[in-house]
């Protein structure tokens, strides 16, 4: 499980955007987005840099890998 601190998420649309961006590059991944803590937890075989790229490609800023 990889955890990322993500800035800019404010609503359900943001959750869908982040989730869909990660699922696009790994359809078998499990994605859990928590708006309250601004964290995204991902269970995937992908490298962290690939997940960060997907999240940032969806228009959000990854502040740190937690």
PyMOL commands that set and color helices and strands:
alter all, ss='L'
color gray80, all
select helices_A, chain A and resi 12-25+48-57
alter helices_A, ss='H'
color red, helices_A
select strands_A, chain A and resi 2-7+30-34+39-43+61-65
alter strands_A, ss='S'
color yellow, strands_A
deselect
rebuild
show_as cartoon
